Amino acid sequence: MKRVNTEENESRERVLDAAERLFVASGYAAIKLKHIAQALGMKESSLYYHFRGGKEEMYVAVMHRSYARHGVGIQQAIAQAGDDWIAQLKAVARWFLSQPAIDVMRINKADLPAINPADAAALDEAAYTALNLPIRHILERAVESDAAVVPDLDLIAGIFISMISTIDVISSEWNRKTKSQMADDLIDSWVNGLRRR
């Protein structure tokens, strides 16, 4: 019995992996169950074994899993970066860049409005908890230690995520630096400001 459960869990994870790759690349609306089935080399009807609710249930599971993974990874990155808030931001940026890109704008503008409002609200909360909140805490500590002035913690945390996410779309033809180097430059400019002192 245990072997059957293990095989079922492994099969479900393979489905989620394939679905995540496709949803990340193209978004919720563009992906059909047949695309996921084709990527796995299986029949579309077989997907309902793991996700009776179809594509929406699968998308919600994919996003919850992704946010949980990000939450753990971000917390580990922060812990390993030490106490310096700028080093923590850079560690979070490296974590983001090591993962499949999260197109926050598309998710908020297109994906979430296309699913059940209760599921959309739950995913929005999961995203805030996993992504924004750790960055907000970094910024809060910087403010408390008088190292930074941050007028709107949630706004700046959200902008940080969007800013780092855009690095994934920068062509190597435009900028020859590694993604980590670009993130470091971007964070240094962001933290220090662009105005000559």
C-alpha positions in Angstrom: 0.0 0.0 0.0 2.8 2.4 0.9 4.5 1.8 -2.5 1.2 2.6 -4.3 0.9 5.9 -2.4 4.5 6.8 -3.2 4.0 6.1 -6.9 0.8 8.2 -6.8 2.6 11.0 -5.2 5.5 10.8 -7.6 3.0 10.8 -10.5 1.1 13.8 -9.1 4.4 15.7 -8.7 5.4 14.9 -12.3 2.0 16.3 -13.4 2.6 19.4 -11.3 6.1 19.9 -12.6 4.9 19.8 -16.2 1.9 22.0 -15.5 4.2 24.5 -13.7 6.6 24.8 -16.7 3.7 25.5 -19.0 1.7 27.9 -16.8 4.9 29.8 -16.0 5.8 30.1 -19.7 2.3 31.0 -21.1 -0.2 31.7 -18.3 -3.4 30.1 -17.2 -5.6 31.0 -20.1 -3.2 29.9 -22.9 -2.7 26.4 -21.4 -5.2 23.6 -21.9 -5.2 20.2 -20.3 -4.3 18.7 -23.6 -1.0 20.7 -23.6 -0.1 19.3 -20.1 -1.1 15.8 -21.2 1.1 16.1 -24.4 4.0 17.3 -22.3 3.7 14.2 -20.1 3.0 11.8 -23.0 -0.4 10.7 -21.5 -4.1 11.0 -22.2 -5.8 14.1 -21.1 -8.4 12.1 -19.2 -5.6 10.6 -17.1 -5.0 14.1 -15.6 -8.4 13.9 -13.9 -7.2 11.0 -11.8 -5.0 13.5 -9.8 -7.1 16.7 -10.4 -10.8 16.0 -10.5 -11.4 19.7 -10.8 -9.5 19.9 -14.0 -7.2 22.8 -15.1 -8.2 25.2 -12.4 -7.6 22.8 -9.6 -4.2 22.0 -11.1 -3.3 25.6 -11.5 -4.2 26.4 -7.9 -2.1 23.4 -6.7 0.8 24.5 -8.9 0.8 28.0 -7.6 0.4 27.0 -3.9 3.3 24.6 -4.3 5.4 27.3 -6.1 4.7 29.9 -3.4 5.5 27.4 -0.6 8.8 26.6 -2.3 9.6 30.3 -2.7 8.7 31.0 1.0 11.1 28.4 2.2 13.8 29.4 -0.2 13.5 33.1 0.6 13.6 32.5 4.4 16.7 30.3 3.9 18.4 32.9 1.7 17.7 35.6 4.3 19.0 33.5 7.2 22.2 32.7 5.3 22.8 36.3 4.3 23.5 37.5 7.9 22.2 40.6 9.5 22.9 43.2 6.7 19.6 44.2 5.1 21.2 44.9 1.7 22.9 41.5 1.7 19.6 40.0 2.6 17.9 41.7 -0.4 20.6 40.5 -2.7 20.2 36.9 -1.3 16.5 37.1 -2.0 17.2 38.4 -5.5 19.5 35.4 -6.2 16.9 33.0 -4.9 14.3 34.5 -7.3 16.7 34.3 -10.2 17.5 30.7 -9.5 13.8 29.7 -9.9 11.4 29.7 -12.8 10.3 33.3 -13.3 7.1 34.5 -11.6 5.3 36.9 -13.9 3.5 38.8 -11.1 1.9 41.2 -13.4 0.4 38.5 -15.6 -0.7 36.5 -12.6 -2.5 39.5 -11.1 -4.0 40.9 -14.3 -4.9 37.7 -16.2 -4.5 34.5 -14.3 -6.3 35.3 -11.0 -9.3 37.0 -12.6 -9.8 33.8 -14.7 -10.3 31.5 -11.7 -12.8 31.1 -8.9 -12.6 34.3 -6.7 -12.1 32.2 -3.5 -9.2 30.4 -5.1 -7.8 33.7 -6.5 -8.0 35.3 -3.0 -6.2 32.3 -1.4 -3.4 32.5 -4.0 -3.1 36.2 -3.6 -2.7 35.7 0.2 -0.2 32.9 -0.4 1.8 35.1 -2.7 1.8 37.9 -0.2 2.9 35.7 2.6 5.7 33.9 0.7 7.0 36.7 -1.4 6.1 40.2 -0.1 6.1 39.6 3.7 9.8 38.5 4.0 10.9 41.5 2.0 8.7 43.8 4.1 10.4 42.3 7.2 13.8 43.1 5.8 12.7 46.7 5.1 11.1 47.0 8.5 14.4 46.0 10.2 16.3 48.5 8.1 13.8 51.3 9.1 14.0 50.3 12.8 17.8 50.4 12.8 17.6 53.8 11.1 19.5 52.4 8.0 16.7 53.3 5.6 13.6 55.4 5.1 10.7 53.4 3.6 7.5 55.4 3.3 5.3 52.4 2.2 6.7 49.0 3.1 4.2 46.9 1.1 4.6 49.1 -2.0 8.4 48.9 -1.9 8.4 45.1 -1.2 6.1 44.6 -4.2 8.2 46.8 -6.4 11.3 44.9 -5.4 9.7 41.6 -6.5 8.6 43.1 -9.8 12.0 44.7 -10.4 13.9 41.5 -9.8 11.5 39.5 -11.9 12.1 41.8 -14.9 15.8 40.7 -15.0 14.7 37.4 -16.5 13.6 39.2 -19.7 16.7 41.3 -20.2 18.5 40.0 -23.3 22.2 39.1 -23.1 22.5 41.3 -26.2 21.5 44.3 -24.1 23.5 43.5 -21.0 26.4 41.1 -20.9 26.4 40.8 -17.0 25.1 37.7 -15.3 21.6 37.9 -13.8 23.2 38.1 -10.3 25.5 40.9 -11.3 22.5 42.8 -12.8 20.5 42.2 -9.6 23.4 43.5 -7.4 23.7 46.6 -9.6 20.0 47.2 -9.5 19.7 46.8 -5.8 22.7 49.0 -5.1 21.2 51.7 -7.4 17.8 51.3 -5.8 19.1 51.4 -2.2 21.5 54.2 -2.7 19.4 56.2 -5.2 20.5 57.5 -8.5 20.9 61.1 -7.5 24.5 62.4 -7.2 25.3 63.2 -3.6 
